[in-house]
Amino acid sequence: DILKHLSDARHLHGAADLAVARKMFHPFSNAAARALELAGTAPGSPPFEIFECPMVDRAIPGVPKKGRWVQAAGRAIANPYFGADMLDCGTKVKR
């Protein structure tokens, strides 16, 4: 399931608009976060953090309530689901 969502990401560039792109991004982003949680980091790889937004379903109708994403460690939170409207919405769930 994780690999399917990661491979489906190649279709993101063909999204008709931002709403469609965000809906397509949701399963990819959650799968990427889960894959990194399971795999951890290889020696020498850049540090990352995983964040979770508790109300993604408000930004993207029809998706699960929560959504996760991966960011480079040490950066201010940047919620990809709401963009500038709620850029800092979310909680760090894994370092």
C-alpha atoms as an extended CHARMM CRD file, in Angstrom:
* protein
*
        95  EXT
         1         1  ASP       CA              0.0000000000        0.0000000000        0.0000000000  PROA      1               0.0000000000
         2         2  ILE       CA              2.8080000000        2.4300000000        0.8850000000  PROA      2               0.0000000000
         3         3  LEU       CA              4.6710000000        1.6970000000       -2.3530000000  PROA      3               0.0000000000
         4         4  LYS       CA              1.5150000000        2.1170000000       -4.4410000000  PROA      4               0.0000000000
         5         5  HSD       CA              0.8640000000        5.5760000000       -3.0010000000  PROA      5               0.0000000000
         6         6  LEU       CA              4.4870000000        6.5740000000       -3.4950000000  PROA      6               0.0000000000
         7         7  SER       CA              4.5050000000        5.4290000000       -7.1210000000  PROA      7               0.0000000000
         8         8  ASP       CA              1.1720000000        7.1450000000       -7.8300000000  PROA      8               0.0000000000
         9         9  ALA       CA              2.8390000000       10.4810000000       -7.0320000000  PROA      9               0.0000000000
        10        10  ARG       CA              4.1640000000       10.7150000000      -10.5690000000  PROA      10              0.0000000000
        11        11  HSD       CA              0.6740000000       11.8710000000      -11.5340000000  PROA      11              0.0000000000
        12        12  LEU       CA              0.7730000000       14.9510000000       -9.2740000000  PROA      12              0.0000000000
        13        13  HSD       CA              2.1640000000       17.1520000000      -12.0350000000  PROA      13              0.0000000000
        14        14  GLY       CA             -0.9410000000       16.5240000000      -14.1340000000  PROA      14              0.0000000000
        15        15  ALA       CA             -3.4190000000       17.8970000000      -11.5830000000  PROA      15              0.0000000000
        16        16  ALA       CA             -5.9870000000       20.2590000000      -13.0660000000  PROA      16              0.0000000000
        17        17  ASP       CA             -5.8480000000       22.6880000000      -10.1380000000  PROA      17              0.0000000000
        18        18  LEU       CA             -4.5730000000       23.0970000000       -6.5840000000  PROA      18              0.0000000000
        19        19  ALA       CA             -7.5700000000       21.3420000000       -5.0050000000  PROA      19              0.0000000000
        20        20  VAL       CA             -7.0010000000       18.2600000000       -7.1650000000  PROA      20              0.0000000000
        21        21  ALA       CA             -3.2440000000       18.3580000000       -6.4940000000  PROA      21              0.0000000000
        22        22  ARG       CA             -3.8240000000       18.4810000000       -2.7370000000  PROA      22              0.0000000000
        23        23  LYS       CA             -6.2110000000       15.5250000000       -2.9010000000  PROA      23              0.0000000000
        24        24  MET       CA             -3.6150000000       13.5520000000       -4.8770000000  PROA      24              0.0000000000
        25        25  PHE       CA             -0.8360000000       14.6630000000       -2.5040000000  PROA      25              0.0000000000
        26        26  HSD       CA             -2.5990000000       13.3890000000        0.6360000000  PROA      26              0.0000000000
        27        27  PRO       CA             -2.0220000000        9.6210000000        0.1350000000  PROA      27              0.0000000000
        28        28  PHE       CA              1.5180000000       10.2250000000       -1.1580000000  PROA      28              0.0000000000
        29        29  SER       CA              2.4930000000       12.4020000000        1.7920000000  PROA      29              0.0000000000
        30        30  ASN       CA              1.0680000000        9.9950000000        4.3580000000  PROA      30              0.0000000000
        31        31  ALA       CA              2.8320000000        7.0710000000        2.6570000000  PROA      31              0.0000000000
        32        32  ALA       CA              6.1470000000        8.9450000000        2.5800000000  PROA      32              0.0000000000
        33        33  ALA       CA              5.8510000000        9.7640000000        6.2830000000  PROA      33              0.0000000000
        34        34  ARG       CA              5.0380000000        6.1340000000        7.0900000000  PROA      34              0.0000000000
        35        35  ALA       CA              7.9010000000        4.8080000000        4.9520000000  PROA      35              0.0000000000
        36        36  LEU       CA             10.3800000000        7.0970000000        6.7110000000  PROA      36              0.0000000000
        37        37  GLU       CA              8.9990000000        6.1050000000       10.1110000000  PROA      37              0.0000000000
        38        38  LEU       CA              9.5470000000        2.4480000000        9.2670000000  PROA      38              0.0000000000
        39        39  ALA       CA             12.9260000000        2.8440000000        7.5900000000  PROA      39              0.0000000000
        40        40  GLY       CA             14.4400000000        5.5220000000        9.7890000000  PROA      40              0.0000000000
        41        41  THR       CA             17.3750000000        7.4120000000        8.3890000000  PROA      41              0.0000000000
        42        42  ALA       CA             20.5310000000        6.1450000000        6.8090000000  PROA      42              0.0000000000
        43        43  PRO       CA             23.8330000000        7.3980000000        8.2160000000  PROA      43              0.0000000000
        44        44  GLY       CA             24.6560000000       10.7460000000        6.6600000000  PROA      44              0.0000000000
        45        45  SER       CA             21.1300000000       11.4470000000        5.4450000000  PROA      45              0.0000000000
        46        46  PRO       CA             19.6210000000       14.8280000000        6.2940000000  PROA      46              0.0000000000
        47        47  PRO       CA             17.4980000000       14.9210000000        9.4390000000  PROA      47              0.0000000000
        48        48  PHE       CA             13.7410000000       15.1760000000        9.0010000000  PROA      48              0.0000000000
        49        49  GLU       CA             10.6270000000       15.6680000000       11.0900000000  PROA      49              0.0000000000
        50        50  ILE       CA              7.1060000000       14.3750000000       10.5780000000  PROA      50              0.0000000000
        51        51  PHE       CA              4.1340000000       16.6340000000       11.2540000000  PROA      51              0.0000000000
        52        52  GLU       CA              0.4120000000       15.9490000000       11.4330000000  PROA      52              0.0000000000
        53        53  CYS       CA             -2.5480000000       18.2360000000       10.7850000000  PROA      53              0.0000000000
        54        54  PRO       CA             -5.7360000000       17.2040000000       12.6260000000  PROA      54              0.0000000000
        55        55  MET       CA             -8.1780000000       18.7660000000       10.1630000000  PROA      55              0.0000000000
        56        56  VAL       CA             -7.0290000000       18.0050000000        6.6360000000  PROA      56              0.0000000000
        57        57  ASP       CA            -10.5640000000       16.9450000000        5.7250000000  PROA      57              0.0000000000
        58        58  ARG       CA            -11.5930000000       20.6120000000        5.9580000000  PROA      58              0.0000000000
        59        59  ALA       CA             -9.1160000000       21.5570000000        3.2480000000  PROA      59              0.0000000000
        60        60  ILE       CA             -9.6140000000       18.4470000000        1.1220000000  PROA      60              0.0000000000
        61        61  PRO       CA            -13.1500000000       17.0440000000        1.1460000000  PROA      61              0.0000000000
        62        62  GLY       CA            -13.3230000000       13.2640000000        1.0240000000  PROA      62              0.0000000000
        63        63  VAL       CA             -9.9530000000       12.4740000000        2.6110000000  PROA      63              0.0000000000
        64        64  PRO       CA             -9.3230000000       11.1800000000        6.1420000000  PROA      64              0.0000000000
        65        65  LYS       CA             -9.4480000000       13.7550000000        8.9250000000  PROA      65              0.0000000000
        66        66  LYS       CA             -5.6870000000       13.7480000000        9.5910000000  PROA      66              0.0000000000
        67        67  GLY       CA             -2.7370000000       14.1220000000        7.2660000000  PROA      67              0.0000000000
        68        68  ARG       CA              1.0100000000       13.7950000000        7.7460000000  PROA      68              0.0000000000
        69        69  TRP       CA              3.9510000000       15.2760000000        5.8980000000  PROA      69              0.0000000000
        70        70  VAL       CA              7.7400000000       15.2560000000        6.0890000000  PROA      70              0.0000000000
        71        71  GLN       CA              9.9260000000       18.3420000000        6.4250000000  PROA      71              0.0000000000
        72        72  ALA       CA             13.6200000000       19.0090000000        6.7970000000  PROA      72              0.0000000000
        73        73  ALA       CA             14.4380000000       19.1950000000       10.5070000000  PROA      73              0.0000000000
        74        74  GLY       CA             14.7110000000       22.5550000000       12.2060000000  PROA      74              0.0000000000
        75        75  ARG       CA             12.4330000000       24.5020000000        9.8790000000  PROA      75              0.0000000000
        76        76  ALA       CA              9.2500000000       26.2790000000       10.8580000000  PROA      76              0.0000000000
        77        77  ILE       CA              6.1340000000       24.2010000000       10.2990000000  PROA      77              0.0000000000
        78        78  ALA       CA              4.7670000000       24.5470000000        6.7570000000  PROA      78              0.0000000000
        79        79  ASN       CA              1.4290000000       22.7510000000        6.3730000000  PROA      79              0.0000000000
        80        80  PRO       CA              1.0940000000       21.7300000000        2.7000000000  PROA      80              0.0000000000
        81        81  TYR       CA             -2.6200000000       21.0190000000        2.9620000000  PROA      81              0.0000000000
        82        82  PHE       CA             -3.8230000000       24.5450000000        3.7320000000  PROA      82              0.0000000000
        83        83  GLY       CA             -1.0000000000       26.6000000000        2.2650000000  PROA      83              0.0000000000
        84        84  ALA       CA             -0.8300000000       30.2180000000        3.3930000000  PROA      84              0.0000000000
        85        85  ASP       CA             -4.2910000000       30.0440000000        4.9950000000  PROA      85              0.0000000000
        86        86  MET       CA             -3.0670000000       27.8920000000        7.9060000000  PROA      86              0.0000000000
        87        87  LEU       CA              0.6340000000       27.3820000000        7.3180000000  PROA      87              0.0000000000
        88        88  ASP       CA              1.4050000000       26.6970000000       10.9790000000  PROA      88              0.0000000000
        89        89  CYS       CA             -1.4520000000       24.2550000000       11.6590000000  PROA      89              0.0000000000
        90        90  GLY       CA             -0.1000000000       20.9420000000       12.8610000000  PROA      90              0.0000000000
        91        91  THR       CA              1.9610000000       19.1340000000       15.4540000000  PROA      91              0.0000000000
        92        92  LYS       CA              5.3600000000       17.4950000000       15.2540000000  PROA      92              0.0000000000
        93        93  VAL       CA              4.8420000000       13.7610000000       15.7390000000  PROA      93              0.0000000000
        94        94  LYS       CA              8.3010000000       12.3770000000       15.0090000000  PROA      94              0.0000000000
        95        95  ARG       CA             11.8250000000       13.6500000000       14.9660000000  PROA      95              0.0000000000
